[in-house]
Amino acid sequence: MRIVFAGTPRFAAVALAAILDAGYTVPLVLTQPDRPAGRGLKPRASAVSELARARALPLLSPPSLRQDSGGAAAREAVQALSSTAPDVLVVAAYGLILPQAVLDIPRGLAGRSGAARAINIHASLLPRWRGAAPVARAIEAGDHVTGITLMQMEAGLDTGPMLYSEAIPIEGSDTTGTLTERLAQLGARLIVAWLPQAAQGLWQATAQPAEGVSSARKIDRREAWLDWSEPAALLARQVRAFDPEPGASGRLGDGIVKIWSCEAETRSGNAEPGTVISAQQDGIRVACGEGVLVIHELQRAGGKRLRARDFLAGTPIAAGARWHVLAADRAPR
């Protein structure tokens, strides 16, 4: 079986490594171009790019696969994809739109539901959380369960028929980072378990139900500015959802502080939202629109993550100090 793989972050690299370790032939890998990252904004290769180079796999990084508007790089990538004559295209968190003409290139794996040409490893239990940020949105919404869905790709956004899914619980301590890692391992296991069945035609697709559809829109950095007038329980979920990127933020006095670890208390703070009720070694308690947020780990701009006691040693905070209440539509970019 010849598999072309398209993906970008570590979530995708884990699946690619599993496919290679299972002995499948991967004649071409597609990933997004290197992006500026870090304080120096130096170009950084994607996790998939690094793996492909380490395994000496043919690699292309076009900025687009639309031949009508993507220029020479898009035409070269589509031509290379076609010339490899793949049986199937496996996609995981690629981040680029795949035109129907690209989805139609693989010869397909015949089964009881037709031919599976392009398979997506999606990090949610579809149809819930279609879109770019399914893990973060599941945590933010307070979901207790998520999972991986293998689906046939079509022109719509994560609307294709489902091939297989498996659920895992969302733990109360899960961040987007930790949950994505667990889902990456699950996705890798599911795709290498499904491929042998697919080769024998032992697969069947099921249309997604019309009920329960939700959209996992991309995280806007302005959302990460906490609005203290919201309930503490929601803010605690947002802190976990925005970890590690972009990181939940607040403005305390004249400084911007990121909040990395916290918990919600349901008791009333008896103070205006954003008011520091107490600042002790075990946590900084802040009144919210409903309940109290207890902050355990913080980070000053340009500094490193610190436990509350270490943060307070360098930046004392008095009871009565105020975090600015910033609604998402008014927060600085």
ZIQUIFEN-V853205 format. One record per residue. SS is DSSP state (a for helix, b for strand, c for the rest). BURIAL is 1 if it has 9 or more other ideal C-beta (glycine too) atoms within 8 Angstrom, else 0. D_FIRST is the distance of its C-alpha to the first C-alpha in whole Angstrom. Layout:
ss,burial,d_first
SS,BURIAL,D_FIRST
SS,BURIAL,D_FIRST
This chain:
ss,burial,d_first
c,1,0
b,1,4
b,1,6
b,1,10
b,1,12
b,1,16
b,1,19
c,1,22
c,1,24
a,1,24
a,1,23
a,1,19
a,1,19
a,1,19
a,1,16
a,1,14
a,1,16
a,1,15
a,1,11
a,1,12
a,0,14
c,0,11
c,0,10
c,1,6
b,0,7
b,1,9
b,0,10
b,1,13
b,1,15
b,1,18
c,1,21
c,1,24
c,0,27
c,0,29
b,0,32
b,0,35
b,0,36
c,0,39
c,0,42
c,0,42
c,0,39
b,0,38
b,0,34
b,1,31
c,0,28
c,1,25
a,1,24
a,1,20
a,1,22
a,1,23
a,1,20
a,1,18
a,1,21
a,0,22
c,0,18
c,0,19
c,1,16
c,0,17
b,1,19
b,1,21
c,1,23
c,1,25
c,1,27
c,1,26
c,1,24
c,1,26
c,1,27
c,0,30
c,0,32
c,1,29
a,0,31
a,0,29
a,1,27
a,1,25
a,1,25
a,1,23
a,1,21
a,1,20
a,0,20
a,1,17
a,1,15
a,0,15
a,0,15
c,1,12
c,0,10
c,1,8
c,1,6
b,1,8
b,1,11
b,1,12
b,1,16
b,1,18
c,1,22
c,1,21
c,0,25
c,1,24
c,0,25
c,1,22
c,1,23
a,0,22
a,0,21
a,1,19
a,1,17
c,0,17
c,1,15
c,1,11
c,0,11
c,1,10
b,1,9
b,0,12
b,1,15
c,0,19
c,0,19
b,0,17
b,0,14
b,1,13
c,1,12
b,1,14
b,1,14
b,1,17
b,1,18
b,1,22
c,1,25
c,1,27
c,1,27
c,1,27
c,1,29
c,1,31
c,1,31
b,1,29
b,1,29
c,0,29
c,1,31
a,1,30
a,1,31
a,1,34
a,1,35
a,1,35
a,1,37
a,1,39
a,0,40
c,0,40
c,1,37
c,0,37
b,1,33
b,1,30
b,1,27
b,1,23
b,1,22
b,1,18
b,1,19
b,1,17
c,1,19
c,0,22
c,0,24
c,0,27
c,0,27
c,1,25
c,0,26
c,1,23
c,1,22
b,1,21
b,1,18
b,1,20
b,1,22
b,0,24
b,0,28
b,1,30
b,0,33
c,1,35
c,0,37
c,0,41
c,0,40
c,1,37
c,1,36
a,1,33
a,0,32
a,1,32
a,1,31
a,1,28
a,1,27
a,1,27
a,1,25
a,1,23
a,1,22
a,1,22
a,1,19
a,1,17
a,1,18
a,1,17
a,1,14
a,1,12
a,0,14
a,1,13
a,1,9
a,0,9
a,1,12
a,1,10
a,0,8
c,0,11
c,1,13
c,0,15
c,1,16
c,0,19
c,1,20
b,0,24
c,0,26
c,1,27
c,0,31
c,0,34
c,0,36
c,0,35
c,1,34
c,1,35
b,0,34
b,1,33
c,0,34
c,0,34
c,1,37
c,0,40
a,0,41
a,1,45
a,1,44
a,1,44
b,1,47
c,1,49
c,1,51
c,1,54
c,1,55
c,1,52
b,1,52
a,1,51
a,1,48
a,1,46
a,1,47
a,1,46
a,1,42
a,1,42
a,1,43
a,1,40
a,1,38
c,1,39
c,1,38
c,0,37
c,0,37
c,0,39
c,1,41
b,1,44
b,1,47
b,1,51
b,1,54
b,1,57
c,0,60
c,0,59
b,1,56
b,0,52
b,1,51
b,1,47
b,1,47
b,1,44
b,0,45
b,1,48
b,0,48
b,1,50
b,1,54
c,0,55
c,0,59
c,0,61
c,1,61
c,0,64
c,0,64
c,0,63
c,1,59
c,1,58
b,1,61
b,1,60
b,1,62
b,0,62
b,1,60
b,0,60
c,0,58
c,0,56
b,1,55
b,1,56
b,1,57
b,1,57
b,1,58
c,1,56
c,0,56
b,0,56
c,1,56
b,1,55
b,1,53
b,1,53
b,1,51
b,1,50
b,1,48
b,1,49
b,1,49
b,1,51
c,0,50
c,0,49
c,0,49
c,0,47
c,0,46
b,1,49
b,0,51
a,1,53
a,0,56
a,0,55
a,1,55
a,1,58
a,0,60
a,0,59
c,0,59
c,0,62
c,1,61
c,0,65
c,0,65
c,0,65
c,1,63
b,1,61
b,1,57
c,0,57
c,1,56
c,1,53
c,0,52
c,1,48
c,0,49
c,0,52
c,1,50
c,0,50
c,0,47
